[in-house]
Amino acid sequence: MKEDIKKYQDEIAFLRQEVERLKDELVRMVSRNLDLSERLEWDVELRRRTEVAREIMEGHVERQRNADLRDDGQLMALIEMRIEKERPHLRPDFDARALAEMLGVSQARLAQLFRKQTIHRTPEAYIDNLRTLAALRLLREKPNYTIAVIAEEAGFSNVRTLQRRIQDAIGMSPVDYRLMLTRDL
């Protein structure tokens, strides 16, 4: 029996040593995990900063390229090409600031261009004209659309603005314009 007790005491001592060794190993592993976690966070942050820097550089290059378009005709051609391709004027939040950003030019450069080169005295007037033309096309092509849907589809923020723009452009309301189109059929 003394042998069994001695055996159990040796086994308990061995197990205590093993528990201590495992605790030490656990502390080392937790410490290593924390270190790796910090490194990973640093790496992710570095990658995020690199991506932001790349976006800034690309934007700067685009602005620089477009800033070089000192020729008003080239810049107008760029505007028309981007408007036709991307159709941003169909979004109600698209304005002169967004147009300048899209082109990578300053708002002052854009305003100067419109004063000198177009029948539209301002970028805002140009955008309103694009929306009005889109609304007139929709009134012709989509007779089942409501005026509210046409206003939304053409990029107007509300129906009243659409009605004023159509009235100013053709001298009649959208409803009267639509009636005129159906009378001619």
Disulfide bonds with the S-S distance in Angstrom:
none
